[in-house]
Amino acid sequence: METYFEELPIAITISDRDGNILDMNQRSADVNSHGEKIIGRNLYDCHPPRAAEILRSLYAEERKNVYTIEKNGIKKLIYQVPWYDHGNFAGLMELSMEIPQEMPHYIRQPKQE
């Protein structure tokens, strides 16, 4: 993984079109596999059946999945999104980041010309 991804306070995991983990930054390894980078393993083997079924549908439909979780009092945004290589579906990328329990929400209006 590019070194600048190692410095981000975000867990990043990249998988191929078959669900094999291609790359992950250290934060992802710390969160998802007790510090061990599990590059080459399959995502389906790393998730319980319900989560694996959701992943299968994301791959089949090439769609994103966005949700929040809370564990040990820490709330996170999970953003799973397809990525493409020269226009061809190449797999999924997952970003996981800590977010505040409560956070402001702003509605921005387009600038009037």
N, CA, C and O atoms as CSV, one atom per row, in Angstrom:
chain,resi,resn,atom,element,x,y,z
A,1,MET,N,N,0.855,-1.171,0.000
A,1,MET,CA,C,0.000,0.000,0.000
A,1,MET,C,C,0.896,1.227,0.000
A,1,MET,O,O,1.988,1.215,0.567
A,2,GLU,N,N,0.431,2.259,-0.627
A,2,GLU,CA,C,1.191,3.505,-0.663
A,2,GLU,C,C,1.467,3.968,0.767
A,2,GLU,O,O,0.606,3.841,1.637
A,3,THR,N,N,2.646,4.495,1.007
A,3,THR,CA,C,3.030,4.861,2.365
A,3,THR,C,C,2.132,5.940,2.958
A,3,THR,O,O,1.940,5.968,4.174
A,4,TYR,N,N,1.576,6.829,2.136
A,4,TYR,CA,C,0.725,7.872,2.718
A,4,TYR,C,C,-0.565,7.311,3.288
A,4,TYR,O,O,-1.190,7.966,4.122
A,5,PHE,N,N,-0.989,6.120,2.870
A,5,PHE,CA,C,-2.161,5.495,3.467
A,5,PHE,C,C,-1.860,4.980,4.873
A,5,PHE,O,O,-2.768,4.848,5.693
A,6,GLU,N,N,-0.602,4.693,5.152
A,6,GLU,CA,C,-0.228,4.214,6.480
A,6,GLU,C,C,-0.387,5.300,7.533
A,6,GLU,O,O,-0.614,4.995,8.704
A,7,GLU,N,N,-0.273,6.546,7.139
A,7,GLU,CA,C,-0.354,7.657,8.085
A,7,GLU,C,C,-1.784,8.114,8.348
A,7,GLU,O,O,-2.021,8.849,9.307
A,8,LEU,N,N,-2.739,7.699,7.525
A,8,LEU,CA,C,-4.120,8.113,7.724
A,8,LEU,C,C,-4.748,7.410,8.923
A,8,LEU,O,O,-4.458,6.240,9.172
A,9,PRO,N,N,-5.604,8.106,9.667
A,9,PRO,CA,C,-6.295,7.467,10.792
A,9,PRO,C,C,-7.545,6.722,10.329
A,9,PRO,O,O,-8.599,6.804,10.960
A,10,ILE,N,N,-7.415,6.000,9.228
A,10,ILE,CA,C,-8.519,5.267,8.602
A,10,ILE,C,C,-8.024,3.868,8.265
A,10,ILE,O,O,-6.902,3.702,7.786
A,11,ALA,N,N,-8.855,2.861,8.513
A,11,ALA,CA,C,-8.517,1.501,8.093
A,11,ALA,C,C,-8.924,1.341,6.633
A,11,ALA,O,O,-10.069,1.618,6.275
A,12,ILE,N,N,-8.002,0.898,5.794
A,12,ILE,CA,C,-8.252,0.731,4.366
A,12,ILE,C,C,-7.937,-0.710,3.978
A,12,ILE,O,O,-6.842,-1.213,4.232
A,13,THR,N,N,-8.923,-1.366,3.356
A,13,THR,CA,C,-8.740,-2.733,2.874
A,13,THR,C,C,-9.186,-2.786,1.422
A,13,THR,O,O,-10.269,-2.305,1.087
A,14,ILE,N,N,-8.363,-3.363,0.562
A,14,ILE,CA,C,-8.679,-3.461,-0.857
A,14,ILE,C,C,-8.712,-4.937,-1.243
A,14,ILE,O,O,-7.786,-5.693,-0.948
A,15,SER,N,N,-9.799,-5.331,-1.910
A,15,SER,CA,C,-9.930,-6.724,-2.346
A,15,SER,C,C,-10.177,-6.787,-3.846
A,15,SER,O,O,-10.613,-5.815,-4.463
A,16,ASP,N,N,-9.890,-7.950,-4.420
A,16,ASP,CA,C,-10.110,-8.131,-5.857
A,16,ASP,C,C,-11.539,-8.600,-6.117
A,16,ASP,O,O,-12.339,-8.719,-5.189
A,17,ARG,N,N,-11.849,-8.862,-7.366
A,17,ARG,CA,C,-13.215,-9.217,-7.769
A,17,ARG,C,C,-13.669,-10.567,-7.225
A,17,ARG,O,O,-14.859,-10.878,-7.280
A,18,ASP,N,N,-12.741,-11.381,-6.698
A,18,ASP,CA,C,-13.082,-12.668,-6.100
A,18,ASP,C,C,-13.106,-12.621,-4.573
A,18,ASP,O,O,-13.332,-13.639,-3.919
A,19,GLY,N,N,-12.873,-11.443,-4.010
A,19,GLY,CA,C,-12.902,-11.293,-2.562
A,19,GLY,C,C,-11.572,-11.529,-1.873
A,19,GLY,O,O,-11.515,-11.579,-0.644
A,20,ASN,N,N,-10.499,-11.675,-2.642
A,20,ASN,CA,C,-9.171,-11.864,-2.057
A,20,ASN,C,C,-8.584,-10.509,-1.659
A,20,ASN,O,O,-8.656,-9.549,-2.427
A,21,ILE,N,N,-8.016,-10.433,-0.482
A,21,ILE,CA,C,-7.448,-9.176,0.004
A,21,ILE,C,C,-6.153,-8.900,-0.747
A,21,ILE,O,O,-5.203,-9.681,-0.693
A,22,LEU,N,N,-6.138,-7.771,-1.445
A,22,LEU,CA,C,-4.963,-7.364,-2.221
A,22,LEU,C,C,-4.003,-6.532,-1.390
A,22,LEU,O,O,-2.785,-6.648,-1.526
A,23,ASP,N,N,-4.566,-5.688,-0.523
A,23,ASP,CA,C,-3.723,-4.795,0.259
A,23,ASP,C,C,-4.524,-4.270,1.442
A,23,ASP,O,O,-5.755,-4.258,1.424
A,24,MET,N,N,-3.809,-3.843,2.455
A,24,MET,CA,C,-4.433,-3.232,3.625
A,24,MET,C,C,-3.375,-2.410,4.337
A,24,MET,O,O,-2.198,-2.768,4.350
A,25,ASN,N,N,-3.802,-1.309,4.927
A,25,ASN,CA,C,-2.832,-0.547,5.700
A,25,ASN,C,C,-2.750,-1.142,7.105
A,25,ASN,O,O,-3.534,-2.021,7.464
A,26,GLN,N,N,-1.797,-0.656,7.890
A,26,GLN,CA,C,-1.571,-1.251,9.216
A,26,GLN,C,C,-2.782,-1.058,10.125
A,26,GLN,O,O,-3.093,-1.933,10.933
A,27,ARG,N,N,-3.463,0.071,10.001
A,27,ARG,CA,C,-4.658,0.301,10.833
A,27,ARG,C,C,-5.711,-0.764,10.546
A,27,ARG,O,O,-6.362,-1.251,11.470
A,28,SER,N,N,-5.887,-1.129,9.282
A,28,SER,CA,C,-6.830,-2.196,8.935
A,28,SER,C,C,-6.382,-3.524,9.539
A,28,SER,O,O,-7.201,-4.278,10.064
A,29,ALA,N,N,-5.085,-3.809,9.464
A,29,ALA,CA,C,-4.566,-5.049,10.060
A,29,ALA,C,C,-4.812,-5.059,11.561
A,29,ALA,O,O,-5.196,-6.088,12.117
A,30,ASP,N,N,-4.597,-3.926,12.224
A,30,ASP,CA,C,-4.802,-3.843,13.668
A,30,ASP,C,C,-6.260,-4.083,14.044
A,30,ASP,O,O,-6.550,-4.765,15.026
A,31,VAL,N,N,-7.171,-3.522,13.261
A,31,VAL,CA,C,-8.601,-3.617,13.556
A,31,VAL,C,C,-9.170,-4.973,13.149
A,31,VAL,O,O,-9.994,-5.539,13.868
A,32,ASN,N,N,-8.743,-5.494,12.013
A,32,ASN,CA,C,-9.389,-6.671,11.435
A,32,ASN,C,C,-8.683,-7.999,11.679
A,32,ASN,O,O,-9.302,-9.055,11.549
A,33,SER,N,N,-7.410,-7.968,12.026
A,33,SER,CA,C,-6.710,-9.250,12.157
A,33,SER,C,C,-5.611,-9.202,13.215
A,33,SER,O,O,-4.556,-9.816,13.057
A,34,HIS,N,N,-5.871,-8.466,14.292
A,34,HIS,CA,C,-4.959,-8.429,15.439
A,34,HIS,C,C,-3.538,-8.056,15.045
A,34,HIS,O,O,-2.574,-8.566,15.616
A,35,GLY,N,N,-3.411,-7.163,14.066
A,35,GLY,CA,C,-2.101,-6.650,13.669
A,35,GLY,C,C,-1.442,-7.365,12.522
A,35,GLY,O,O,-0.458,-6.876,11.967
A,36,GLU,N,N,-1.969,-8.526,12.152
A,36,GLU,CA,C,-1.366,-9.295,11.053
A,36,GLU,C,C,-1.992,-8.884,9.728
A,36,GLU,O,O,-3.214,-8.903,9.577
A,37,LYS,N,N,-1.170,-8.522,8.794
A,37,LYS,CA,C,-1.689,-8.216,7.461
A,37,LYS,C,C,-2.051,-9.542,6.792
A,37,LYS,O,O,-1.199,-10.408,6.592
A,38,ILE,N,N,-3.318,-9.678,6.455
A,38,ILE,CA,C,-3.831,-10.948,5.929
A,38,ILE,C,C,-4.025,-10.874,4.411
A,38,ILE,O,O,-5.002,-11.387,3.865
A,39,ILE,N,N,-3.080,-10.231,3.759
A,39,ILE,CA,C,-3.114,-10.108,2.302
A,39,ILE,C,C,-3.078,-11.507,1.692
A,39,ILE,O,O,-2.271,-12.349,2.087
A,40,GLY,N,N,-3.961,-11.743,0.725
A,40,GLY,CA,C,-4.059,-13.038,0.071
A,40,GLY,C,C,-5.212,-13.878,0.595
A,40,GLY,O,O,-5.672,-14.791,-0.091
A,41,ARG,N,N,-5.687,-13.584,1.802
A,41,ARG,CA,C,-6.830,-14.326,2.343
A,41,ARG,C,C,-8.110,-13.824,1.702
A,41,ARG,O,O,-8.149,-12.726,1.146
A,42,ASN,N,N,-9.155,-14.634,1.784
A,42,ASN,CA,C,-10.433,-14.278,1.188
A,42,ASN,C,C,-11.353,-13.656,2.234
A,42,ASN,O,O,-11.461,-14.151,3.356
A,43,LEU,N,N,-12.012,-12.570,1.852
A,43,LEU,CA,C,-12.914,-11.870,2.761
A,43,LEU,C,C,-14.028,-12.776,3.289
A,43,LEU,O,O,-14.441,-12.652,4.442
A,44,TYR,N,N,-14.507,-13.674,2.451
A,44,TYR,CA,C,-15.610,-14.541,2.873
A,44,TYR,C,C,-15.203,-15.426,4.045
A,44,TYR,O,O,-16.041,-15.777,4.876
A,45,ASP,N,N,-13.931,-15.787,4.118
A,45,ASP,CA,C,-13.440,-16.620,5.210
A,45,ASP,C,C,-13.242,-15.824,6.500
A,45,ASP,O,O,-13.096,-16.404,7.577
A,46,CYS,N,N,-13.237,-14.490,6.386
A,46,CYS,CA,C,-12.964,-13.624,7.531
A,46,CYS,C,C,-14.234,-13.049,8.150
A,46,CYS,O,O,-14.165,-12.277,9.106
A,47,HIS,N,N,-15.390,-13.421,7.612
A,47,HIS,CA,C,-16.658,-12.846,8.071
A,47,HIS,C,C,-17.653,-13.941,8.435
A,47,HIS,O,O,-17.603,-15.042,7.885
A,48,PRO,N,N,-18.556,-13.635,9.367
A,48,PRO,CA,C,-19.626,-14.595,9.668
A,48,PRO,C,C,-20.559,-14.732,8.471
A,48,PRO,O,O,-20.542,-13.878,7.584
A,49,PRO,N,N,-21.371,-15.784,8.423
A,49,PRO,CA,C,-22.219,-16.052,7.252
A,49,PRO,C,C,-23.080,-14.871,6.794
A,49,PRO,O,O,-23.158,-14.609,5.594
A,50,ARG,N,N,-23.720,-14.161,7.708
A,50,ARG,CA,C,-24.582,-13.041,7.298
A,50,ARG,C,C,-23.771,-11.948,6.593
A,50,ARG,O,O,-24.183,-11.443,5.548
A,51,ALA,N,N,-22.630,-11.588,7.162
A,51,ALA,CA,C,-21.780,-10.564,6.557
A,51,ALA,C,C,-21.214,-11.041,5.224
A,51,ALA,O,O,-21.112,-10.256,4.281
A,52,ALA,N,N,-20.845,-12.313,5.136
A,52,ALA,CA,C,-20.323,-12.864,3.879
A,52,ALA,C,C,-21.393,-12.804,2.795
A,52,ALA,O,O,-21.084,-12.536,1.634
A,53,GLU,N,N,-22.640,-13.050,3.162
A,53,GLU,CA,C,-23.734,-12.976,2.183
A,53,GLU,C,C,-23.930,-11.547,1.686
A,53,GLU,O,O,-24.182,-11.330,0.500
A,54,ILE,N,N,-23.818,-10.580,2.579
A,54,ILE,CA,C,-23.898,-9.167,2.167
A,54,ILE,C,C,-22.758,-8.847,1.207
A,54,ILE,O,O,-22.967,-8.197,0.183
A,55,LEU,N,N,-21.557,-9.302,1.536
A,55,LEU,CA,C,-20.415,-9.066,0.648
A,55,LEU,C,C,-20.649,-9.676,-0.732
A,55,LEU,O,O,-20.349,-9.053,-1.750
A,56,ARG,N,N,-21.187,-10.898,-0.763
A,56,ARG,CA,C,-21.463,-11.543,-2.056
A,56,ARG,C,C,-22.405,-10.688,-2.905
A,56,ARG,O,O,-22.217,-10.567,-4.115
A,57,SER,N,N,-23.419,-10.097,-2.266
A,57,SER,CA,C,-24.353,-9.267,-3.025
A,57,SER,C,C,-23.678,-7.986,-3.509
A,57,SER,O,O,-23.988,-7.505,-4.599
A,58,LEU,N,N,-22.760,-7.425,-2.719
A,58,LEU,CA,C,-22.034,-6.229,-3.150
A,58,LEU,C,C,-21.202,-6.523,-4.389
A,58,LEU,O,O,-21.154,-5.720,-5.321
A,59,TYR,N,N,-20.551,-7.677,-4.392
A,59,TYR,CA,C,-19.751,-8.074,-5.554
A,59,TYR,C,C,-20.642,-8.343,-6.768
A,59,TYR,O,O,-20.346,-7.885,-7.871
A,60,ALA,N,N,-21.717,-9.075,-6.565
A,60,ALA,CA,C,-22.593,-9.444,-7.683
A,60,ALA,C,C,-23.247,-8.220,-8.316
A,60,ALA,O,O,-23.427,-8.162,-9.533
A,61,GLU,N,N,-23.601,-7.239,-7.479
A,61,GLU,CA,C,-24.318,-6.059,-7.972
A,61,GLU,C,C,-23.407,-4.858,-8.189
A,61,GLU,O,O,-23.860,-3.810,-8.647
A,62,GLU,N,N,-22.124,-5.004,-7.862
A,62,GLU,CA,C,-21.151,-3.909,-7.977
A,62,GLU,C,C,-21.706,-2.636,-7.345
A,62,GLU,O,O,-21.758,-1.584,-7.981
A,63,ARG,N,N,-22.114,-2.749,-6.099
A,63,ARG,CA,C,-22.715,-1.596,-5.426
A,63,ARG,C,C,-21.990,-1.281,-4.118
A,63,ARG,O,O,-21.232,-2.094,-3.589
A,64,LYS,N,N,-22.248,-0.081,-3.621
A,64,LYS,CA,C,-21.632,0.331,-2.368
A,64,LYS,C,C,-22.532,-0.016,-1.193
A,64,LYS,O,O,-23.726,-0.270,-1.351
A,65,ASN,N,N,-21.933,-0.020,-0.025
A,65,ASN,CA,C,-22.618,-0.304,1.223
A,65,ASN,C,C,-22.039,0.644,2.266
A,65,ASN,O,O,-20.832,0.644,2.511
A,66,VAL,N,N,-22.900,1.449,2.878
A,66,VAL,CA,C,-22.442,2.443,3.842
A,66,VAL,C,C,-23.281,2.300,5.112
A,66,VAL,O,O,-24.510,2.270,5.053
A,67,TYR,N,N,-22.603,2.212,6.260
A,67,TYR,CA,C,-23.319,2.080,7.522
A,67,TYR,C,C,-22.395,2.488,8.671
A,67,TYR,O,O,-21.198,2.704,8.478
A,68,THR,N,N,-22.973,2.587,9.865
A,68,THR,CA,C,-22.170,2.870,11.045
A,68,THR,C,C,-22.258,1.683,12.000
A,68,THR,O,O,-23.229,0.927,11.992
A,69,ILE,N,N,-21.223,1.540,12.817
A,69,ILE,CA,C,-21.196,0.517,13.860
A,69,ILE,C,C,-20.715,1.177,15.149
A,69,ILE,O,O,-20.149,2.270,15.120
A,70,GLU,N,N,-20.938,0.523,16.252
A,70,GLU,CA,C,-20.357,0.952,17.512
A,70,GLU,C,C,-19.838,-0.281,18.237
A,70,GLU,O,O,-20.539,-1.285,18.366
A,71,LYS,N,N,-18.606,-0.190,18.704
A,71,LYS,CA,C,-17.989,-1.282,19.439
A,71,LYS,C,C,-17.099,-0.683,20.515
A,71,LYS,O,O,-16.276,0.188,20.233
A,72,ASN,N,N,-17.262,-1.144,21.735
A,72,ASN,CA,C,-16.480,-0.634,22.868
A,72,ASN,C,C,-16.576,0.884,22.994
A,72,ASN,O,O,-15.598,1.551,23.332
A,73,GLY,N,N,-17.769,1.423,22.717
A,73,GLY,CA,C,-17.987,2.863,22.852
A,73,GLY,C,C,-17.416,3.701,21.734
A,73,GLY,O,O,-17.459,4.930,21.803
A,74,ILE,N,N,-16.880,3.066,20.700
A,74,ILE,CA,C,-16.313,3.794,19.558
A,74,ILE,C,C,-17.232,3.603,18.364
A,74,ILE,O,O,-17.521,2.477,17.962
A,75,LYS,N,N,-17.684,4.707,17.807
A,75,LYS,CA,C,-18.570,4.682,16.647
A,75,LYS,C,C,-17.727,4.837,15.387
A,75,LYS,O,O,-16.804,5.651,15.342
A,76,LYS,N,N,-18.054,4.051,14.367
A,76,LYS,CA,C,-17.301,4.095,13.112
A,76,LYS,C,C,-18.244,4.164,11.921
A,76,LYS,O,O,-19.360,3.645,11.949
A,77,LEU,N,N,-17.766,4.811,10.889
A,77,LEU,CA,C,-18.412,4.807,9.584
A,77,LEU,C,C,-17.694,3.761,8.741
A,77,LEU,O,O,-16.469,3.782,8.619
A,78,ILE,N,N,-18.464,2.851,8.162
A,78,ILE,CA,C,-17.924,1.841,7.251
A,78,ILE,C,C,-18.412,2.189,5.852
A,78,ILE,O,O,-19.613,2.331,5.622
A,79,TYR,N,N,-17.486,2.322,4.931
A,79,TYR,CA,C,-17.806,2.706,3.559
A,79,TYR,C,C,-17.174,1.670,2.640
A,79,TYR,O,O,-15.958,1.662,2.446
A,80,GLN,N,N,-17.993,0.805,2.080
A,80,GLN,CA,C,-17.528,-0.238,1.158
A,80,GLN,C,C,-17.982,0.160,-0.241
A,80,GLN,O,O,-19.169,0.386,-0.475
A,81,VAL,N,N,-17.049,0.245,-1.153
A,81,VAL,CA,C,-17.361,0.769,-2.481
A,81,VAL,C,C,-16.606,-0.015,-3.557
A,81,VAL,O,O,-15.456,-0.405,-3.353
A,82,PRO,N,N,-17.259,-0.246,-4.712
A,82,PRO,CA,C,-16.555,-0.906,-5.810
A,82,PRO,C,C,-15.419,-0.022,-6.325
A,82,PRO,O,O,-15.499,1.205,-6.278
A,83,TRP,N,N,-14.386,-0.654,-6.806
A,83,TRP,CA,C,-13.353,0.086,-7.524
A,83,TRP,C,C,-13.179,-0.562,-8.894
A,83,TRP,O,O,-13.479,-1.740,-9.085
A,84,TYR,N,N,-12.696,0.222,-9.824
A,84,TYR,CA,C,-12.627,-0.209,-11.216
A,84,TYR,C,C,-11.226,-0.003,-11.765
A,84,TYR,O,O,-10.524,0.934,-11.384
A,85,ASP,N,N,-10.832,-0.890,-12.661
A,85,ASP,CA,C,-9.551,-0.807,-13.340
A,85,ASP,C,C,-9.841,-0.684,-14.827
A,85,ASP,O,O,-10.296,-1.636,-15.461
A,86,HIS,N,N,-9.576,0.488,-15.375
A,86,HIS,CA,C,-9.862,0.775,-16.786
A,86,HIS,C,C,-11.320,0.466,-17.121
A,86,HIS,O,O,-11.613,-0.107,-18.171
A,87,GLY,N,N,-12.229,0.847,-16.226
A,87,GLY,CA,C,-13.659,0.670,-16.461
A,87,GLY,C,C,-14.207,-0.700,-16.113
A,87,GLY,O,O,-15.417,-0.911,-16.194
A,88,ASN,N,N,-13.348,-1.642,-15.726
A,88,ASN,CA,C,-13.789,-2.993,-15.384
A,88,ASN,C,C,-13.826,-3.169,-13.868
A,88,ASN,O,O,-12.895,-2.783,-13.162
A,89,PHE,N,N,-14.912,-3.756,-13.384
A,89,PHE,CA,C,-15.035,-4.018,-11.953
A,89,PHE,C,C,-13.836,-4.824,-11.477
A,89,PHE,O,O,-13.524,-5.878,-12.031
A,90,ALA,N,N,-13.160,-4.315,-10.437
A,90,ALA,CA,C,-11.940,-4.956,-9.971
A,90,ALA,C,C,-12.046,-5.465,-8.536
A,90,ALA,O,O,-11.186,-6.225,-8.092
A,91,GLY,N,N,-13.087,-5.061,-7.801
A,91,GLY,CA,C,-13.243,-5.513,-6.425
A,91,GLY,C,C,-13.880,-4.455,-5.559
A,91,GLY,O,O,-14.558,-3.552,-6.048
A,92,LEU,N,N,-13.653,-4.577,-4.268
A,92,LEU,CA,C,-14.193,-3.623,-3.306
A,92,LEU,C,C,-13.069,-2.982,-2.511
A,92,LEU,O,O,-12.022,-3.584,-2.273
A,93,MET,N,N,-13.317,-1.750,-2.109
A,93,MET,CA,C,-12.431,-1.047,-1.201
A,93,MET,C,C,-13.265,-0.689,0.019
A,93,MET,O,O,-14.378,-0.179,-0.110
A,94,GLU,N,N,-12.721,-0.959,1.215
A,94,GLU,CA,C,-13.427,-0.609,2.440
A,94,GLU,C,C,-12.625,0.415,3.212
A,94,GLU,O,O,-11.430,0.243,3.453
A,95,LEU,N,N,-13.305,1.488,3.597
A,95,LEU,CA,C,-12.732,2.505,4.468
A,95,LEU,C,C,-13.499,2.446,5.780
A,95,LEU,O,O,-14.730,2.431,5.778
A,96,SER,N,N,-12.796,2.413,6.883
A,96,SER,CA,C,-13.411,2.382,8.206
A,96,SER,C,C,-12.781,3.492,9.029
A,96,SER,O,O,-11.565,3.514,9.220
A,97,MET,N,N,-13.606,4.416,9.519
A,97,MET,CA,C,-13.065,5.543,10.269
A,97,MET,C,C,-13.892,5.830,11.502
A,97,MET,O,O,-15.118,5.720,11.480
A,98,GLU,N,N,-13.213,6.200,12.585
A,98,GLU,CA,C,-13.904,6.587,13.804
A,98,GLU,C,C,-14.598,7.921,13.575
A,98,GLU,O,O,-14.055,8.828,12.946
A,99,ILE,N,N,-15.823,8.016,14.108
A,99,ILE,CA,C,-16.581,9.261,14.027
A,99,ILE,C,C,-17.142,9.574,15.415
A,99,ILE,O,O,-17.281,8.670,16.240
A,100,PRO,N,N,-17.466,10.837,15.683
A,100,PRO,CA,C,-18.039,11.182,16.984
A,100,PRO,C,C,-19.425,10.552,17.167
A,100,PRO,O,O,-20.126,10.276,16.193
A,101,GLN,N,N,-19.809,10.330,18.431
A,101,GLN,CA,C,-21.140,9.800,18.713
A,101,GLN,C,C,-22.207,10.728,18.140
A,101,GLN,O,O,-23.171,10.267,17.530
A,102,GLU,N,N,-22.039,11.999,18.331
A,102,GLU,CA,C,-22.934,13.009,17.759
A,102,GLU,C,C,-22.079,13.924,16.904
A,102,GLU,O,O,-20.985,14.327,17.299
A,103,MET,N,N,-22.591,14.243,15.733
A,103,MET,CA,C,-21.820,15.127,14.876
A,103,MET,C,C,-22.763,16.048,14.117
A,103,MET,O,O,-23.901,15.677,13.829
A,104,PRO,N,N,-22.300,17.235,13.795
A,104,PRO,CA,C,-23.161,18.169,13.066
A,104,PRO,C,C,-23.426,17.683,11.646
A,104,PRO,O,O,-22.621,16.966,11.051
A,105,HIS,N,N,-24.552,18.084,11.135
A,105,HIS,CA,C,-24.919,17.768,9.757
A,105,HIS,C,C,-25.315,19.083,9.097
A,105,HIS,O,O,-26.180,19.795,9.608
A,106,TYR,N,N,-24.704,19.406,7.992
A,106,TYR,CA,C,-24.957,20.666,7.297
A,106,TYR,C,C,-25.570,20.385,5.938
A,106,TYR,O,O,-25.178,19.449,5.242
A,107,ILE,N,N,-26.520,21.197,5.581
A,107,ILE,CA,C,-27.104,21.124,4.236
A,107,ILE,C,C,-26.583,22.323,3.474
A,107,ILE,O,O,-26.833,23.474,3.832
A,108,ARG,N,N,-25.865,22.029,2.436
A,108,ARG,CA,C,-25.261,23.089,1.616
A,108,ARG,C,C,-26.131,23.320,0.386
A,108,ARG,O,O,-26.544,22.382,-0.295
A,109,GLN,N,N,-26.388,24.561,0.131
A,109,GLN,CA,C,-27.167,24.931,-1.039
A,109,GLN,C,C,-26.201,25.328,-2.154
A,109,GLN,O,O,-25.150,25.910,-1.886
A,110,PRO,N,N,-26.550,25.017,-3.396
A,110,PRO,CA,C,-25.694,25.457,-4.508
A,110,PRO,C,C,-25.588,26.978,-4.530
A,110,PRO,O,O,-26.544,27.682,-4.205
A,111,LYS,N,N,-24.441,27.465,-4.909
A,111,LYS,CA,C,-24.228,28.904,-4.992
A,111,LYS,C,C,-25.110,29.479,-6.089
A,111,LYS,O,O,-25.130,28.982,-7.215
A,112,GLN,N,N,-25.835,30.528,-5.744
A,112,GLN,CA,C,-26.694,31.199,-6.735
A,112,GLN,C,C,-25.842,32.096,-7.603
A,112,GLN,O,O,-25.007,32.858,-7.117
A,113,GLU,N,N,-26.073,31.989,-8.901
A,113,GLU,CA,C,-25.288,32.842,-9.833
A,113,GLU,C,C,-26.107,34.001,-10.291
A,113,GLU,O,O,-25.629,34.825,-11.071
